[in-house]
Structures are given as structure tokens and as C-alpha cells.
Amino acid sequence: MLVMSGYNIDKLKVILAARGIGGFLDGSLKPKPNYQSDNKFKDWVISLN
């Protein structure tokens, strides 16, 4: 929706990457981290055009 309304895709990628890094660091504090969802999010952000 943001892209369709004219939001800059490169800025969106930076924001999503920063949020992903924060989520990764939060998840790494769990007793049994699950990085599979982090990888899926990373792949989705990279695939944005």
C-alpha cells in the first residue's frame, strides 16, 4: 500500500531492514532462538521492487 501511494521503495527497505535487525536481536535473547522467520522476513524485504 505504501509503494502504491508513492512511498519511496528504497526508504521502505531501509526502515524494514532496521526493524528486522531489531527483531533478530530481540529473538537472539530467547533461550531457543528461531531464526527461520528472520530469514523469511529478510528474503521478503530483499524481494521488494
N, C-alpha and C positions, 0 to 999 in steps of 0.2 A: 504494500500500500504506500509506503514511503517513497519508493522509487517511482511509482506511477504518479505521485503527486509532485514530482520534480526534485526530490531529495537526492543529493549527490551520492552515488553508489560508493565512491572511494571513501568518503567520510563515514558512511554507514559501515563499511568494512572495518575501519579503524575502531569505531565505537564497539562493534560486536567482538572484535578481537580482544579489546581491553576487558570487556565483560567476560569473555571466555577464559582469559588468563586468571581473572579473579575467581571464577568458578573452579578452575583447575587447582588453584592454590587452596581454596576452601576445601575442596574434595580430598586433597592430599593429606589433610589433617585427620581424616576419618581412620578408624582402626583398620579397615579393609577398603582402600580406595578402589573405585571402579572408573577406570579411565576410558572405557569403551564409549560412554556417552560424550565425553570430552572430544574424542576423535571424530565422532559423528558430527558434532557441532562445528569443529574445525573444518571438516570436509564441506559442510554446507556453506560456511562463510566463504571459503575459497571458491566455491562454485557460483557465487553470486556474480552476475554480469550486469 
